[in-house]
Amino acid sequence: MFKASLQRHVRLGHVARQFSTAALLRNARTERVAATLRQTPSQPALRRLAPTSALSRLYSSESAAAQANRQGEFAPVSSAPVTRFSELSQLGVNQGLVDALTRGMGYDNMTEVQSMAINPALKGNDMVAQAKTGTGKTLAFLIPVFQRVLMDQPHLANRNAMRRSSSQDIRAIILSPTRELAEQIGVEARKLARNTGIIVQTAVGGTRKRESLFKMWREGCDVLVATPGRLNDLLTDPEAKVSAPNLQAFVLDEADRMLDVGFADEIRAIQDSLPGRDKVERQTMLFSATIPKDVVGLAKSMVRPDKFEFVQTIKADDVATHERVPQHLVAVNGYENILPTILQIADKAKTAQDSELPFKAVVFFSNTASVQFAHEIFRDTRAFGRRQGTEIYEIHSKLSQGQRTRSADNFRAAESAILFSSDVTARGMDFPNVTDVIQVGLPPDRDQYIHRVGRTGRAGNSGKGWLILAQEEIPEARNRLPGLPIKPNDTLEAAKHVVGDTPVSEDVSRYFEKISNAYANLPKSMFRSVYMAYLGQKFGRGFQTEDVISLLNNWCLRGMGWDQVPAVSPAVAQKRGFSRVRGIRLGHDEDDEPDFRSRRGDNFGRNDNYGRNNSFGRNSNFGRNNSFGRNDNFRRNDNFGRNDNFGRNNSFGGGGRFRQNNNSRNRDRPRQVTFEDKFASRVGEGQRSSNNSRPSF
């Protein structure tokens, strides 16, 4: 039944999406809507999706009664939503919060998602909100959460409150799929709490658990921002002394992303560790860029079906960020052309006279080894750095959380910089004024390509996207990236150059020379790690193992000047099915790490305050090819190929219990608007967005 219902909603979705967001904001009386539902039981299903705010809030007369019974517990909501932060006091929001927003943070007008979500959330309604990244979702849930905490504990309105918060009485929890996004939310939350006594703490993986616990025990915690894995660890560890027996608010940011990367089990375990809804009535809010069926399943297990809002700020005629941003496909002659091509993109952008903003780029690789390798190569070219006016940074799973946070903060504050990154920053991270997003190699899938491109063109700014692929990768890219406005770009001479065969200009020759010199200064073990990481990537019909081995071998022999290609151990080759692949060299290579340390000197790794000191270049960290197979295991955020977890998402909350509301026993009753009806316009949206049209490249 539930599956059939979803299919029906998919068929109706394209019509339902024609209702504009403005229609959702109309002030309709609950009584009139409820009466309409009772009087027209045979009305078509599509008509029952009438675009009124009351119907969006209340899909049964029982829920209207339930809301009336609790109306006095929450701040009064005006008949029309406020659109300026200074007007929040009209809704009963604490003046300290309003001052923090307007005076401390300098905010004036709200974004659409803020205006649409804050108003109903202040009433205490549960919420499922769909909004694009970069639209201000963080404040959209922080303001209602803080107001709810202050209403529950009025003494916290005084920033000098004497009562000490406790790690065993957390009042609000905010979950984020990545460490970087959690830290970003934590920074924003502390700014909002500056005029109150609310204590905000963060708990993310990659940090020392004991240190964060000592901080939480010493200072207390009212609002906890966490990643699912670390929060589950804290709640299930009796010695951690972390609990939330009086939890008032629970928020999931980027809910679809959490399910994509396999956090379903952790979220389920966290729910089991929290007090039951029959004991403590808490407010739950889910924010998501897309509303596929697995997010609907998650919402059904968490929100109150008689008291929740569905806020949708993505209109049917909205132009998505990835459609607004010009996107260029650069086909390179081989992998040895990739880094010189990035140099040329950066050089052309820095010297362009008509550029509105300084060059600020994020360069994405699909594995951590390549991020490390490219970052060190670019450092060694001496073309970037503080003196040259363009800093370079790196973020990936091999860095500690402190290093990653510093890199993100420094890149965020920089006017001109390059950030080399794995997919840990592909979603949710807000980096202002990014002019270019450069993706190297085949993206894991279409959605990830789109999220990467979304790091530029934010908040109305312009930007550009670049996809650098070898000629052999293009057929597979056509299969993975259908329906995207990617245009071929053949203006970069560095991409077309055949090393040793074709003449090039002086500038292009300089790019290759800088990269070649940098190769000589890095240990061979670093490239061996890149070699193994590429062999572990996701292949397809249009791109096979033989193709990548040929590209890697040409890069090694022709581009780097090695005498022989890296060896692959027989055990690894047999395990991965490479033993009989043409071009593979079975065997073992000697570790050359000591030479690298002597060439670079004792000060290597101390520059730019990365805090790495002498840890870079330790024999235990490099040269172990097998260890790089785990590069993408940062909280499983980079494991985009692991779609087998999706099959378990429908178990959230037991879909069967919800289906009973629409079975044959209710056939003679007036049909009420169901939980699924509220999502009818977006269920299956993820499937519809992946159209089968061929890309233009």
N, C-alpha and C positions, 0 to 999 in steps of 0.2 A: 504493500500500500504506500509506504513512504517513498519507495523508488518511483512508483507510478506518479505520485504527487509531484515529485521533483521534475519528472519528464514533462508533466503538464505545465508546470510553472516555467520551464524553459521555453515551451512553445508560446506562452503568453508574455514572456519577459520583454520581448522587443516592443510590444505595445505599451506595457506598463511603464517602461523607462521613458516614454514620451512625456510623462507628467513632469513638469519642471520642479526644481527645488522650491521656487517661490510658492507653488501651490501647496507644498507641504507645510508652509508657514501660515496658512490662512487660519484665522481665528474662528473655529467652528465649535459650537456648543456640544458637549458630550451627550446631553439628553437627546438632542435632535438626531445625532448619529445613531445612538442606540435604538431610538424609535424607528429610524429608517431600516435598520437591520431586522427588527422584529416584524415590520410590515411587509417586507419584500423577501420572503424566504426563497422564492424561486428565481430571484434575480441572478443573471449570469455572474460567474465567478469574477470576471474582469471588472464588472461594475462595483463589486464589493471591495475592490482595491481603490475606492474613491480617495483622491489625494487631499485629505483634510488632516490637519495636525491632530485633531481629536481621535480620528480613526487610527492614525499612526501610533497614538499613545494607548488607545483602549480598544481591544478587539472583542469585548463582551460587556454586557451590562453588569456582570458580576465584578469585573475589574474596575468599573467606574465606582461601584459601591465600596470596593476595597480601598480605592484611592481617597474617597471622601472620608473614610474612617480614620485615615492617617494624615489628612491634609495639614493638621496643625503641627505636625512634628518637624516640618521642613520649612525653609524660607519661602515666603510667598512669591509666586511667579506672576509677572505682569502678563497682560493679554497679548502683547507684542514683544518679540525678543529685543534685547538691547544690543546695540552694535558697537558701543564704545566701552572701554574698560572703566572709565570714570563713572559710568551709569550703573555699575554693578551694585553700588550701595543701595540702589532702588530695589534690588532683589534681596536685600538683607545680608549681602556679603560683608564680612568684617572689614572695617575701614583700614586696618593694618595691611590686609591683603591688597586692597585697592591702591593704597599709597605705594606699596612695593611694586605694583604693576605700572602705575602712572609716573611716579617720581623716581623710584629706584631703577626700574628697568626701561623706562621711557616709552612705554606702549600707549597708543591712543585708540586707533580703530581696530576692531576685531576682524579676523578672517571669517570666512563663511562657516567653516566647521566649528570655530569657537562660538560664534553667535548661535548656531543651531544646536550645539551640544550642551553648552553651559546652562542655558535656560531650563530645559527639562531636567538636567542632572541635578540642579539645585533643589528640586522637589524630592530627590531621593529615588527617582526611578532607575531601574536597571537600564542598560543601554548597549546597543550594538551600533557602532558608527562606522560608516565607510567614507574614507577620505584619502586623497592622494598624499604621498609623502611630501614634506616641505610646506604644508599648509597650516602649521601651528597646532597640531593635534596635542602636543605635550601640555600646553596651558589649558586646552579644552577639557582635559581630565584632572589636571592638578588643582585648578580653582575649586571645582565641586568637592574634590577629595579633602582639601584643606578646610573648606567651610564645614564639611560634615564632621571632621575631627574637632574643630573649634566648638561646634554646637554640642558635641558629646562631652567635651572637656573645656568649658568656658574659661577656666583659669589660664589656659594656654594662650588666650588672646593677649596676655601681658608677657612681653618678651623677657621680663625678669621674674617669671613665675617661679615660686619657691619649690613647688612640687617637682620632684625628680622623675623623669620618664624612665621606663624600665624595658629591657629587652624581652621581658616575659609578659609584656602587655602592649604589643604593637597594635596600633589602631588602623593602619592602612598599609596595604602591600601593592606594589606596582611591579609587574613582571615585564621583562624585555628579553628578546631572543639573543641579543649580543651584548658583550661586555661594554663595547664602545657606546652603544645606545643607552645602556643603563647608566653609565657614568655621565653621559650628556643630560639625561633626565634628572639625575641627582644634582648636577650643577644648577639647572633651572629651578628645581624644587627648593634648594637652599636660598636662592635669590628671593623666591616668593615668600619664604618663611622668615625673612630677616627682621620683620617687625613683630613677630609672634614668638611664643616659647616652644613652637613645634621643632622637634629634633628629627632631622633627616639623616638616614644612614644608607650606605650602599653595600651590597654583598654580591660579588661576582667571582666567577672562576678565574684562575690565573693569579690570584692574590693569596697572600698568606692568611689562611683561615683564622689562625690564632690571633693575629694582630687585629683583624677586623672585629673579632669577638671581644677582645679587650677594649677596643674603642666603643663598641656597643654597650658593654657592661659599664664602662666608666661614664659615658655621656647619656646613656639611655637611648631609646628609639621610639618615636611616634609613627613615622612614615619610613618604610623600608622599600628601597628600589633594588631589585635583584634579578639575576638570571635564574631560570628554572632549576638547573642542576644544583647550584650553590644553595638556593633557598630550600630545596628538598633535603639537601644534606643537613642544613641547620635545623630544620623542623623535626627530622628523624633522629637527631643526635641528642640524647638526654644531657650530655655534658655541655652542650652549646648554650643551654638555658635561653633558648629563643622560642617564643610562642606568641599566639595571638588569640587568647580566649575571648576577647571583646572586640574582635575585628569589625570595623565599621565600613571599610571600603576595600574592594579588590579589583585591580585594573590589569588587563592584558593589552599591552601595546604590540602592534604588528602581529596580531593573532594568527593570520594566515602564514606568516613567516615561521612562527613557532611550530606549527604543524608540519610545514615543509621540511624542516631540518630535524624532525624526529623527537620533539619534546612532548609528545602526547603522553607517554608514560609518566614523566616527571610532573606534568600538570595534574594528571589523575591522582598521583601520590600526594601532591600538595593539597588538593581538595580533601583528601581523606584525613590529612593532618590538621585541617582547619576546623573550627567548631561548626556543627551542623546548622543549617538554616532554621531548624526548629528551635534552636537554643539562642542564636544571635542572628538578628535580621541585618544582613549587610547589603551594601549596594555594590553591584557588579557592573563593570563597564568593559566592553571589548571594542578595541579600535583596530581596523584592518583596511588595507588598501583594496582588497578584493574580498568578495563574500562567496567563495565556493561552498559546495555542500558540506565539506568537512568542518568548515567554520560554523555553519549552521548547526551541525551536530554538537560542536563544542558549546555554542551558545545555549542550546537546549538543555544542556546539563548544568548550566551555571546561572542563567538569569531566571527571574520569576516570570512565568508565562502570563500572569495576570497583571504584571506591573513592569513593563519595559517599553523602551522607545527604540525605534529603528531610525537612525539619522543618516541620511544619504546626501552627500554634497557633490557627487559626481553626476552631472547631468548627461542625458543621452547625447547631446550635441557638443559636449566638452571635447576639446582637443587635448589628448594626453601629451604629457611632457615628451615622451619618446617620438611623438609625431611632429611636435613643434621644432625639435632640435635638428638642425642639419646633420646628417650622418654620412660619413665617407668610408667607402671600402678601399683599402690600399692593399693591392695584391703584390707581395714581395717575391723576388726571384727565389729566395730560400731563407731559412732561419737566420743565416749569417747577415741578412739585410735588415733584420728587425730593429736592433739597437741603433744602427746608423740612421734608420728612417725616423725613429723617435727623436733623435738629435736634430734632424732636419725640420721636423714639425715644430719642435721647441724653438729652433733658431729662426724660422720664418715668422712664428708668432711674436717673438721678442723684438724683431726688427720691423714688423708691420706698422705702418704709419697711421692706419685707420682703425687700430684696435681701441675699443672702448675701455677695456680693462687690462691690467698687466696679466701676463701669461701665468695661469694657475691651473695645473692639470693633475688629474688622478690617472695613473697607469695601472690597469688591472691585469693580473696574471691569474691563471686557474690553479696554480700550485705555489706553495710557499718557497720551494727551492729557487724557482725562477725570480720571485720577488727579491730574495736575498742576493742572488747573482746580479740582477740588473741594477739594484741599488748600489752595490759595491763597484760595479763597472762605471756607473755614472759618477760616483764619488771620485774615482781615479782619473776621470777625464779632465778634471780641474776646470770644466766649463761651467760648473754650478757651485754654489756656496754663497756665503754671506758677502764676500768681496765682489762676486759676480752679480749679485742682486737677485739671484734665484736659488733659494734653499732647496734641499732635497731631503725627504723623509721616507720612512718605511713603516708599514703596519702589517703584521702577519702573526700567525699563531706561535711562532718560536720566540717571540719577544715576551717579556714579562708584562703584566697588566700596567705597571707603572711606566714602562717604556712606551707602550702603545698609547697610553693616555697623554704622555708628553708629546709624542709625535702628532696625535690628533689635535691637541691644543695649539701646538706650534704651527701646524699647517692651517688650522682655522684662522689664526691671527695673521698669517703671512699675506702680503700683497701679491708676491710672485713666488711660486714654489711648485715643486713636483712631488707628489706622493705616490710611491710604489706600494701597491696593496694587493692582498688576496681578497677574497670575497667577504671578509669580515666587515668591510666598510661599504658593501654594495647596497645596503638597504637601511633606511632610517637615519643615517648620519647626515647632519646638516653642516656642510662646509660652504661658507658664503663665497660668492664670486668665483666659482670654478668655471673657467672658460673652456676647458677641453677635457673630455673623457676619452682615454685611449685604451682600447681593449686589444690585448695581444693573444692571438690564437683563438681556437674555437671556444665560444662560451659553452658552459655546461648545458644550457637550454635557453629557450626563447625568453622566459620570464626573467632569468638572471641577466641576460643581455639588457633587457628593458630597465631593470633596477639599477644596473651600472650606469646606463645613460642618464638616469634620473638624478645623478649627482651634479649635473650641470643643468642650465636652463631653469633654475629654481627661482621662485618669488618674482617671476616676470623678467628675469635677466636673460640675456642671450647666451648661447653656448654652442659648442660643436662636439660631435661624436666621431671617433675614428675606430675602425675595426681593421687591424693589421693581420692578414692571413697569407700563408703561402698558397701558391696556385693550386697545390694538391688538396688544400683544405676547403676550397670554395664549393665543390659539389656537396660536401656534408653540411656546409653552412647554409646552403639553399634549403636543405631538408629541415634544419633546426630553427631557422629564422624566417618563417613564411610571413608575408604580409607586412614587412617592415620597410620604411622609406629609406633604404640604404642605397646610396648612389656610388658607382665606381669613381675613383679619383686617381688619375694617372699623372698628376703634376709633380710628384715627388721623385726626383731622379735617383735618390738613394735606394728606393724600393726596386728599381729596374736594373740596377748595376749588377753585372756578372763579375765576380771577383777574379781578377787576373785576365779577363777576356775583353771587356769593353772599356773604352776610354771614358773618363768622367771629368767633370769640371773640378776646378781647384777646391771649391767649397765641399763638394761631395767627397773628394779624395781626403780632405781633412777630417770629415766625419768618420770614415773608415779607419783612418790612421789613429785617431784618438781611441776608438774602440779596440783596435788591434793592440795598441800599447797597454791598454788596461787589462786585456786578456793575460798578457805576460806577467802581470803583477799579482794575479790571483792564483790560489792553489788549484791544481787540476781536480782536486776532490770536490770543489764547489760545482764545477761543470758536470762531473760524474753524477752528482746529486740531481742536477737539472735533467740530465739524460734519463735517469731512472724515473724521475717524476713524470716526464713526458710519456714514458712507456706505460705509466699507470693511469693515463687519462682515459676518458670515455671515447670509445671509437664508434663507428657507424658504418653503414653500407657504403657511404661515399668517401670514407677515410679509414684505411686499414692499418694494421701494425706495420706492414712493409713500408707504407708511405712515410710514417713518422721516423722509422729507423733510417730510411734513405735521407730524409731531411736533416736529421741529427748528425749522421755521419758526414754529410757534406759540410755542415756547419763546423764540425770538429776538424776535418782534414783541410778543407778549402778556406774556411773563415778564420780558424784559430791556428792553423799550421801545425797541428799535431801529427806525429808519425803514425799513430794508430788510434782507433776509436776506443772509448771506454769499454771495459770488459763487464760482462754480466755473469754473475756466478751461476754455475750449472743448476744449483738448487732453485734459485729465483727464476731462471729461465724455464725450468720444468714446471714450476708451480704456476707460472703465468702463461704457459703455452708458447714460449718464444724459442724453444730449443731448435726448431727447424726453420725458423724465419730467416730469409736471406738477408745478409748484412750484419747479423748479430755476431759478436765475438764473445765466446764463452771463455771464462777464466777469472782471474783476480788481478787487481791492480795494487801496486804498493802505495802506501799513504805518503803524501809529500807535505804534510802540514808543517813540520818544523821549518822547511824552507820558506814557507809563506810568512811565518812569524818573524824570521830573521830579516826578510826583505822589507816587511812593513814596519818593523821596529816595535819597541815596547809600548809606544803611545797609540798603536792602532786600536781603534774602538773607543778612545777617550774623547774624540772630537764631538762637537754638537751636543755635549751633555747627555748623551744617550744612556749613560749609566752602565754601559756594557763592560767598560774597562778591558780587562784581558780575557774575558770569557769568550770573545769571538776568536776563533782559530784554535780552540782546544781540540786535541785529537779525539776526545770522546764525543765531540759534537759534529765533527765533519768526517767525511770519508766512510761513514757507515751508510751505505746506500740503502740498506733495508729500512733504516729508521725514517727515511723520507717518505716511505709509503704512508706514514701517519700524518703527513703535513696538514691535511685538511680536516683533522679530527678535533679542532677547537670547538668544543661543545657541539660537535657535529654540524657546525654552521656551513661548512663547505661541501658537505656530502650531498650534493644536489641530485646525484644519481640514485639515491636510496629512496625510491618512490614506493617501495613495498610497505612503508609505514602507513601509507594513506588508507590501506584497506582496514586498518583498525580504528580509524577515526569515527566511523559510524556507530561505534559502541558507546560513545559518550552518552551518559545519561539514559541509555536504553531507549532507542528510537521507538520500540514497540509500545512503550507506555504512552508516548505522545500520540501514536496512531489511533489509540482507542477512542480519542475524542471525536473521530470522524467515521467510526465504523457504522455498521448497519443499525445499531441500537439508537443512533441519533438521527435516523433517516426522517422521522416525522417532525423533528424540531426545526425551528428556523436556523439556518446555517450561520454559525459565527465565523468571524475572520480568524483563521488559525495562525499558529506560530509561523508556519511555512508561508502563508499568504503575505506576511510582512516582508518576506525576502523574495517574493515571486519575481520582482523586477531584476534581481541580481543573482539568484541561484543559477549556477551553470555559466555565470559570466566568464569565468576563467576558460571554460571550454569554448565559448563563442568567440573570445578574443583571439584564440589561436586559429585563425582562418587558414584555409588551405591555398590561398593565392600565392603564386610564386614571387619571390623577391625580385627586385629590379636588377640585381647584380648577377 
